[in-house]
Amino acid sequence: EIVLVTGVQTCALPIYEPTTHSFRTPTPPPALLHTNRESRHEAQRAFPLLFGTASAVSHIPFHPANDTLYFPRRSTMGYDDSLRDFGAFMATPSDLQRVRVVALDSVDCREKRPWEAYDKAVFVKSFPRLENMVLVRGPKRAWLSNIPRAMGPVQEEREVEFVGVEGEEGRRVAKGFEAAFFAEEEALARIHCESGADYEVARLPPVMVVSKRRVDRG
């Protein structure tokens, strides 16, 4: 499953449905889209409708400068080819150029699958204008992570909030991700070199580490 997140701090969860090849979201659209005709017109300029697929038109309001594209790690197989091939689902590949911030769950090395570092690296490189990479530290129990959506309770899709993780833990997680990313790039560079082809090592934007918690709107 693929998840989008609206809000730099507060996260909504538009989800990719493999069975219908489309995105859905439990997050209500911005209030400005429903206030009046004038506010709706202005809001549509700020929140273009993105992430349409061959099966469904673009219908998710997404603010390119303020919103974060978030992919929780739900499957027991970890981040797989659905993450790597995300761009292939898009009816309008240029939508990838709109995204400035993406977020992925940070995975303990004891749980990480062998292919995940590569799939993550390919995913990050698919966004040509990426400005920040966010790693999400979750609770030890399965929540928005490691479980199929069909097995999760309804509250799995409530809003969550990102809270910065500072200190030694944040630095350790960020450095680990950076090391894994550039290890994959070095491997690709070596393969290209052996075949006599040039290869330009990709740039990794600044990495931020956060934790997540549910937002209580009551």
C-alpha positions in Angstrom: 0.0 0.0 0.0 1.1 3.5 -0.7 0.3 6.4 1.5 0.3 10.2 1.0 0.6 12.6 3.9 -0.8 16.1 3.9 0.7 18.5 6.4 4.3 19.0 7.3 3.5 18.1 11.0 0.0 16.6 10.8 -0.3 13.7 8.4 -3.3 12.5 6.4 -3.3 9.1 4.8 -4.3 8.8 1.1 -3.6 5.1 0.3 -2.9 3.3 -3.0 -5.3 0.4 -3.5 -3.6 -2.3 -5.6 -6.9 -4.0 -6.4 -8.4 -0.9 -8.1 -5.1 0.8 -9.1 -6.2 4.0 -7.5 -5.6 6.2 -4.5 -8.1 7.0 -1.7 -7.8 9.1 1.4 -9.6 9.2 4.7 -8.5 12.8 5.2 -11.1 15.5 4.5 -10.1 18.1 1.9 -9.0 21.6 3.1 -11.8 23.6 4.5 -11.2 26.4 2.0 -12.4 24.1 -0.7 -15.9 24.2 0.8 -16.1 27.8 2.2 -17.4 29.7 -0.8 -16.7 30.0 -4.6 -13.9 32.5 -4.2 -12.1 30.6 -1.5 -12.5 27.4 -3.4 -10.9 29.0 -6.5 -7.9 30.2 -4.5 -7.6 26.8 -2.7 -7.6 24.9 -5.9 -4.6 27.0 -7.0 -2.7 26.1 -3.8 -3.9 22.5 -3.6 -3.8 20.9 -7.1 -5.4 17.5 -7.5 -2.6 15.0 -7.9 -1.8 11.3 -8.0 -4.3 10.1 -10.6 -3.8 6.6 -12.1 -4.9 4.9 -15.3 -8.0 3.7 -13.4 -8.9 6.9 -11.5 -8.6 10.6 -12.2 -6.5 12.9 -9.9 -8.7 13.8 -6.9 -6.4 14.3 -3.9 -5.7 17.9 -2.9 -1.9 18.2 -2.3 0.0 21.3 -1.4 3.4 20.9 -3.0 5.2 23.2 -0.7 3.7 22.1 2.6 2.5 18.5 2.3 4.5 15.3 2.7 4.2 12.1 0.8 4.3 9.3 3.4 4.5 5.6 2.7 4.1 3.5 5.9 5.7 0.1 5.9 2.7 -2.2 6.1 3.7 -5.5 4.6 5.5 -8.3 6.3 7.7 -8.3 3.2 8.7 -4.8 4.0 9.1 -2.1 1.3 8.9 -4.0 -1.9 8.6 -3.3 -5.6 5.4 -1.3 -5.1 7.5 1.4 -3.5 10.2 1.2 -6.1 7.7 1.3 -9.0 5.5 4.1 -7.5 6.1 6.4 -10.5 4.7 3.7 -12.8 1.3 4.0 -11.2 1.0 7.6 -12.0 -1.2 8.7 -14.9 0.7 12.0 -14.9 4.4 11.3 -14.1 5.0 15.1 -13.8 3.2 14.9 -10.5 6.5 13.5 -9.1 8.1 16.9 -9.8 5.5 18.6 -7.4 6.6 16.6 -4.3 9.2 18.3 -2.1 9.1 16.0 1.0 8.7 12.3 1.2 8.6 10.1 4.4 9.4 6.5 4.9 9.3 4.4 8.1 12.7 3.8 9.7 13.2 0.0 9.9 15.3 -1.8 12.5 18.2 -3.7 10.9 17.0 -6.9 12.4 13.7 -6.6 10.5 14.8 -5.0 7.3 14.5 -7.2 4.2 17.6 -7.5 1.9 15.9 -5.6 -1.0 14.6 -2.7 1.0 17.6 -0.4 0.8 17.6 -0.6 -3.0 13.8 -0.1 -3.3 14.1 2.9 -1.0 16.9 4.4 -3.0 15.1 4.0 -6.3 12.0 5.6 -4.8 13.9 8.6 -3.4 15.5 9.2 -6.8 12.2 9.3 -8.6 11.4 12.8 -7.2 13.6 15.3 -9.2 12.8 18.2 -6.9 13.0 16.6 -3.5 14.1 18.9 -0.8 13.8 16.8 2.4 13.7 13.1 3.3 11.9 12.2 6.5 12.4 8.9 8.4 9.6 8.0 10.7 10.3 6.2 14.0 7.2 4.3 15.1 6.3 2.5 18.3 7.6 -1.0 18.8 4.2 -2.5 18.3 2.7 -2.7 14.8 0.8 0.5 14.0 0.7 2.0 10.6 3.6 -0.4 9.9 4.2 -4.1 9.2 0.6 -5.2 8.9 -1.7 -5.5 5.9 -4.4 -2.7 5.9 -7.2 -5.3 5.9 -6.0 -6.6 9.2 -5.7 -3.2 10.9 -8.4 -1.5 12.9 -10.1 1.6 11.6 -8.1 3.9 13.8 -5.0 3.0 11.8 -6.1 5.7 9.4 -6.6 8.5 11.8 -4.4 11.6 11.5 -1.0 11.4 12.9 1.5 14.0 13.9 5.3 14.1 13.2 7.5 15.1 16.1 11.2 15.7 15.6 13.7 13.2 17.0 16.9 15.0 18.1 20.0 13.9 19.8 22.0 10.7 19.3 19.1 8.6 18.2 18.2 11.0 15.4 21.8 11.2 14.2 22.2 7.4 14.2 19.0 6.8 12.2 19.9 9.5 9.7 23.5 8.3 9.2 22.3 4.7 8.8 19.9 5.7 6.0 22.5 7.8 4.3 25.1 5.0 4.5 22.6 2.5 3.0 21.6 4.9 0.2 25.1 5.6 -0.9 26.1 2.0 -0.7 23.4 1.3 -3.3 24.7 4.1 -5.4 28.3 2.8 -5.2 27.1 -0.6 -6.3 25.3 0.9 -9.3 28.3 3.0 -10.2 30.5 -0.1 -10.0 28.1 -2.1 -12.3 28.0 0.7 -14.8 31.8 1.1 -14.7 32.3 -2.6 -15.4 30.0 -2.3 -18.5 31.9 0.8 -19.7 29.0 3.1 -19.0 29.1 6.4 -17.1 27.1 6.8 -13.9 26.4 9.9 -11.9 25.9 9.2 -8.2 22.5 10.6 -7.1 22.1 13.4 -4.6 20.4 12.7 -1.3 18.5 15.7 0.3 18.8 16.5 4.0 17.4 13.7 6.2 15.1 14.4 9.1 14.1 11.9 11.7 10.7 12.1 13.4 8.4 10.0 15.6 4.7 9.7 15.0 1.6 9.9 17.2 -2.1 10.0 16.7 -3.8 13.4 16.8 -6.7 13.7 19.2 -9.2 16.1 17.6 -11.8 15.4 20.3 
